[in-house]
Amino acid sequence: MPIYKMTDKNGKNIKKDGLQKYRVRINYTDSFGKPHQIDRIAYGSDAAKALEIQLMHKQSQRDIAPRMTIGTLFEDYIAAKRTEVRETSLDKTTRILKKNVIPKFESVRIDALSVAMVQKWKQELSEQGLSTVTKKNIYGEFRAMMNYAVKMEYLPKNAVAVAGNFKAPLEPEKEMLFYTPDEFRRYIQAARSYAQQGEENGALYDWNYYVFFNIAFYMGMRKGEIYALQWTDIKDDYISITKSVAQKLKGGDRITPPKNKSSIRTIQIPQPLKAVLSEHYERCKSFVPNFNDEKYICGGERPIRDTSLEKHNKRFADMAGVKRIRIHDFRHSHASLLANEGINIQEVARRLGHSDISMTWNTYSHLYPREEERAIKILDKIV
């Protein structure tokens, strides 16, 4: 790896600010056998030597990178993401890759991963009977990890991206589940009756579930956002959503930021929910030990538990004689109700905390009232 003094056409040394100009040149062959040459300029002998050491180190990394296995890349990738994403997002990425990618490719060198190998992996994944959405999510995580390898110059291209994502043009879309206002009234009345029975037997904890599902339906908030609500988050008939609670991470509950910047929002509370919250506040003041406004609205000292929430959801649906829906479907119920009433899609997106209005539109546009006749009447007036 030579260092050259640079001269002009007359053989006179070229200098800048009294420092000699040097050319530092490196020749190398990449993992595909293709020769390369890099030229860099430095001023002063010390700077030229430092540049030489830097280029030598960078080249040694290039030499090592092709021998890196996907298992090693995974560890490198997760370490890099740890400072860039929410803890819940990192946990999801880690779980998906460990379950669906690493067992198959852990010992495979990253430069040996071919499009054909990825295609075979996709076929094997398809044979597991997973939904297209699930397979696309898995593929997306794999592709992102290999994109990182390209970004770090460990690889010239991403074989996973070349192979392409899963496609299922003939797969029918899943029906969106949600409660109509009438179904929700039946459901929430069953929840209230259950809580009242518990209170008669000296148990007040079941009121937390009644309140949770009221908030979910009337506010369209995510589960973790409701878990994180404290009485201090309510002010002047508005709820401020600034945090979330994750229960599935190692080490217990973790308070995290909401899903994205748009998820930090303030939403006005509708009258029916105001009544529910006011009643619950008085109940908590009377019966919760050492009550103060820092307590969690649904739980007190700590939020109600995921597993208990699922059990209560199924119990209330069965008691009410309505279909069972997921916890997340209460969020769909909120959005679907507003969409059916023709509420502006931007307001629906704001209430849901979506970062991209197209996400809201793609999910709920089919629920909006048809306005074809009104559009024709407007156009007919133009003569």
C-alpha positions in Angstrom: 0.0 0.0 0.0 2.3 2.8 -1.2 2.3 6.5 -0.3 3.4 8.9 -3.0 4.7 12.4 -2.9 2.8 14.4 -5.4 4.6 16.8 -7.8 3.6 19.2 -10.5 4.6 18.8 -14.2 8.0 20.3 -13.5 8.7 17.8 -10.7 8.2 20.3 -8.0 6.6 19.1 -4.8 3.0 20.2 -4.4 2.3 21.8 -1.0 -0.6 23.4 0.8 -0.2 25.6 3.8 3.4 24.4 3.9 2.4 20.7 4.0 3.4 18.2 1.3 0.6 16.7 -0.7 0.5 12.8 -0.7 -1.5 10.2 -2.6 -2.3 7.1 -0.6 -3.3 4.2 -2.8 -4.8 0.8 -1.9 -5.4 -2.1 -4.3 -7.6 -5.0 -3.3 -9.8 -7.8 -4.7 -13.3 -8.2 -3.4 -15.0 -11.5 -2.4 -16.2 -12.0 -6.0 -12.6 -11.8 -7.4 -13.1 -8.3 -8.9 -10.0 -6.0 -8.5 -10.5 -2.5 -7.0 -8.3 0.5 -6.4 -8.8 3.4 -4.0 -6.9 6.7 -4.1 -7.0 9.2 -1.2 -5.2 12.5 -0.8 -3.6 13.7 2.4 -1.4 16.7 3.3 1.6 16.1 5.6 3.5 13.0 6.3 1.7 12.3 9.6 -1.8 12.7 7.9 -0.7 10.4 5.1 0.4 7.6 7.5 -2.8 8.0 9.5 -4.8 7.7 6.4 -2.8 4.6 5.4 -3.6 2.9 8.7 -7.3 3.9 8.4 -7.6 2.4 4.9 -5.7 -0.8 5.9 -8.2 -1.2 8.8 -11.1 -0.7 6.5 -9.8 -3.2 4.1 -9.3 -5.8 6.8 -12.9 -5.3 7.7 -13.9 -5.9 4.1 -11.8 -9.1 4.1 -13.5 -10.3 7.2 -17.1 -9.3 6.3 -17.6 -11.9 3.5 -16.6 -14.7 6.0 -19.3 -13.4 8.5 -22.1 -15.8 9.1 -25.8 -14.8 9.2 -25.8 -15.7 12.9 -23.0 -13.2 13.6 -24.7 -10.6 11.4 -27.8 -11.0 13.4 -26.0 -10.1 16.6 -24.4 -7.1 15.0 -27.7 -6.0 13.5 -29.6 -6.3 16.8 -26.9 -4.4 18.7 -27.1 -1.5 16.1 -30.9 -1.4 16.3 -30.9 -1.3 20.1 -30.2 2.5 20.0 -32.5 3.3 17.1 -35.9 1.7 17.8 -38.4 1.3 20.6 -37.8 -1.7 22.9 -41.0 -3.3 21.9 -40.0 -3.0 18.2 -36.6 -4.5 18.9 -38.2 -7.4 20.8 -40.5 -8.1 17.9 -37.6 -8.1 15.4 -35.5 -10.3 17.6 -38.3 -12.9 18.1 -39.2 -13.0 14.4 -35.7 -13.5 13.2 -34.8 -16.0 15.9 -37.8 -18.2 15.2 -38.0 -18.0 11.4 -34.6 -17.1 10.0 -31.7 -17.9 12.3 -32.5 -21.6 12.7 -32.3 -22.0 8.9 -29.3 -19.8 8.1 -27.3 -19.3 11.3 -24.1 -20.9 10.0 -24.4 -19.7 6.4 -21.8 -17.2 5.3 -23.5 -13.9 4.3 -21.6 -13.9 0.9 -22.9 -17.5 0.3 -26.5 -16.6 0.7 -28.1 -17.0 -2.7 -31.4 -16.1 -4.3 -32.1 -19.8 -4.8 -31.5 -20.4 -1.0 -33.9 -17.6 -0.2 -36.5 -19.0 -2.6 -36.3 -22.4 -1.0 -36.7 -20.8 2.5 -39.8 -19.0 1.2 -41.3 -22.2 -0.1 -40.7 -24.0 3.3 -42.3 -21.1 5.1 -45.3 -21.2 2.9 -45.8 -24.9 3.7 -46.3 -24.0 7.3 -49.8 -22.6 6.6 -49.0 -19.1 7.8 -51.1 -16.1 6.5 -49.7 -13.9 3.8 -49.5 -11.0 6.2 -47.4 -13.1 8.7 -45.1 -14.3 5.9 -44.6 -10.8 4.6 -43.7 -9.6 8.1 -41.1 -12.3 8.4 -39.7 -11.6 5.0 -39.5 -7.9 5.8 -37.4 -8.4 8.9 -35.0 -10.7 7.0 -34.7 -8.2 4.2 -34.0 -5.4 6.6 -31.2 -7.3 8.3 -29.6 -8.0 4.9 -30.1 -4.4 3.9 -28.0 -3.5 6.9 -25.2 -5.8 5.7 -25.2 -3.9 2.4 -25.3 -0.5 4.2 -22.3 -1.6 6.2 -20.5 -2.6 3.0 -20.3 -6.2 4.1 -22.1 -7.2 0.9 -22.6 -5.7 -2.6 -26.2 -6.7 -2.9 -29.1 -8.2 -0.9 -30.2 -11.7 -2.1 -33.4 -11.5 0.0 -34.5 -8.3 -1.7 -33.8 -9.8 -5.2 -35.9 -12.9 -4.3 -38.9 -10.6 -3.6 -41.7 -10.7 -1.0 -44.5 -13.2 -0.7 -47.5 -12.7 -3.0 -51.0 -14.2 -2.8 -53.3 -12.5 -5.3 -56.0 -15.1 -4.9 -56.0 -15.1 -1.1 -59.3 -13.5 0.2 -59.0 -10.6 2.5 -59.8 -11.3 6.1 -63.1 -9.8 7.3 -62.6 -6.9 9.6 -64.2 -7.6 13.0 -65.8 -4.8 15.0 -68.8 -4.1 17.2 -71.7 -2.0 16.0 -73.0 0.5 18.6 -75.8 -1.9 19.4 -73.4 -4.8 19.9 -71.1 -2.7 22.1 -74.1 -1.6 24.2 -74.9 -5.2 24.9 -71.3 -6.1 25.5 -70.5 -3.2 27.9 -73.8 -3.8 29.8 -72.6 -7.4 30.4 -69.3 -6.0 31.6 -71.0 -3.7 34.0 -73.3 -6.4 35.4 -70.2 -8.6 36.0 -68.4 -5.8 37.8 -71.5 -5.1 39.9 -71.8 -8.7 40.9 -68.1 -8.7 41.9 -68.7 -5.6 44.0 -71.5 -7.2 45.9 -69.1 -10.0 46.8 -66.5 -7.5 48.0 -64.4 -7.4 44.8 -63.9 -4.1 43.0 -61.1 -5.0 40.6 -63.5 -6.1 37.8 -64.5 -2.4 37.3 -61.1 -1.9 35.8 -62.0 -4.1 32.8 -65.4 -2.3 32.4 -63.5 1.0 32.2 -60.8 -0.4 29.9 -63.3 -1.5 27.2 -65.2 1.8 27.5 -62.0 3.7 26.8 -61.0 1.3 24.0 -64.3 1.8 22.2 -64.8 5.5 22.7 -61.2 6.6 22.2 -59.8 4.1 19.8 -56.6 3.9 21.8 -54.1 1.0 21.6 -54.0 -1.5 24.4 -50.6 -0.3 25.7 -51.7 3.3 25.6 -54.7 2.5 27.8 -52.5 0.5 30.2 -50.3 3.6 30.6 -53.1 6.1 31.4 -53.0 7.8 34.8 -55.5 10.1 36.2 -53.0 13.0 35.6 -53.5 12.4 31.9 -57.0 13.7 32.1 -57.5 17.5 32.1 -60.4 19.7 31.0 -62.3 16.8 29.3 -59.3 15.7 27.3 -57.0 12.7 27.5 -53.4 13.2 26.7 -51.7 10.1 25.2 -47.9 10.4 25.7 -46.7 6.9 26.7 -47.4 3.2 26.5 -46.9 0.2 28.7 -45.4 -3.1 27.3 -46.0 -6.2 29.4 -44.3 -8.8 27.3 -40.7 -7.7 27.6 -38.3 -9.5 29.9 -38.0 -7.9 33.3 -41.6 -6.8 33.8 -43.6 -3.9 32.7 -41.8 -1.2 30.7 -43.1 2.3 30.1 -42.2 3.3 26.5 -43.0 6.1 24.1 -46.1 5.6 21.9 -45.7 3.8 18.6 -44.7 6.9 16.6 -44.6 10.7 16.8 -48.2 11.0 15.6 -49.3 8.7 18.4 -48.6 11.5 20.9 -52.0 13.2 20.8 -54.7 14.8 22.9 -58.3 13.6 22.3 -61.5 15.1 23.6 -63.6 12.7 25.8 -67.2 11.9 24.7 -69.9 12.4 27.3 -70.7 8.7 27.9 -67.0 8.0 28.7 -66.8 11.1 30.9 -69.5 9.6 33.1 -67.8 6.3 33.3 -64.5 7.9 34.2 -66.0 10.2 36.8 -67.8 7.3 38.5 -64.6 5.2 38.4 -62.6 8.1 39.9 -64.9 8.4 42.9 -64.9 4.6 43.3 -61.1 4.6 43.3 -60.9 7.5 45.8 -63.1 5.5 48.2 -61.5 2.0 47.9 -58.0 2.2 46.5 -55.3 2.3 49.3 -53.2 5.5 49.2 -55.1 6.7 46.2 -53.7 9.7 44.2 -53.9 10.9 40.7 -50.6 9.2 39.8 -52.4 5.8 40.0 -53.2 3.9 36.8 -56.8 4.4 35.7 -57.2 0.7 34.9 -55.4 -1.1 37.7 -54.2 1.3 40.4 -50.7 0.4 41.5 -50.0 -1.3 38.1 -52.1 -1.8 35.0 -54.4 -4.8 34.6 -52.7 -7.9 33.1 -52.8 -9.0 29.4 -54.0 -12.5 30.2 -56.8 -11.4 32.5 -57.9 -8.8 29.9 -58.3 -11.6 27.3 -60.3 -13.7 29.7 -62.6 -10.9 30.6 -63.1 -9.9 26.9 -64.3 -13.5 26.0 -66.4 -13.7 29.2 -68.2 -10.4 28.4 -68.9 -11.3 24.8 -70.4 -14.7 25.8 -72.5 -13.1 28.5 -73.8 -10.5 26.0 -74.4 -13.1 23.3 -72.3 -11.2 20.7 -69.4 -12.4 18.6 -65.9 -12.5 20.2 -63.5 -9.9 18.8 -59.8 -9.2 19.6 -58.7 -6.4 22.0 -57.4 -4.6 18.9 -60.7 -4.8 17.2 -62.2 -2.3 19.7 -59.9 0.2 17.9 -61.4 -0.9 14.6 -64.9 -0.5 16.2 -64.1 3.1 17.1 -62.8 3.9 13.6 -65.6 2.0 11.8 -68.2 3.9 13.7 -66.7 7.3 12.8 -66.2 6.2 9.2 -69.8 5.0 8.8 -70.9 8.4 10.0 -68.7 10.1 7.4 -66.2 11.7 9.8 -63.3 13.2 7.9 -60.5 10.6 7.4 -57.9 13.0 8.7 -59.7 13.2 12.0 -60.0 9.4 12.2 -56.3 9.1 11.6 -55.5 11.8 14.2 -57.6 10.0 16.8 -56.0 6.7 16.1 -52.5 8.2 16.1 -51.6 7.0 12.6 -48.4 8.3 11.2 -49.6 8.0 7.6 -53.2 8.9 6.6 -52.9 6.4 3.7 -52.8 3.6 6.3 -56.1 4.8 7.7 -57.7 5.2 4.3 -56.5 1.8 3.1 -58.0 0.2 6.2 -61.3 2.0 6.5 -62.2 3.6 3.2 -64.7 0.8 2.3 -66.7 1.8 5.3 -67.4 5.3 4.2 -70.9 6.1 2.9 -71.3 5.9 -0.9 -71.6 9.5 -2.2 -72.0 8.6 -5.9 -75.5 10.1 -6.2 -74.5 13.3 -4.4 -71.5 13.6 -6.7 -73.6 13.2 -9.8 -76.1 15.9 -8.6 -73.2 18.3 -8.1 -71.8 17.6 -11.6 -75.3 17.8 -13.2 -75.6 21.4 -12.1 -72.6 22.4 -14.3 -74.0 23.5 -17.6 
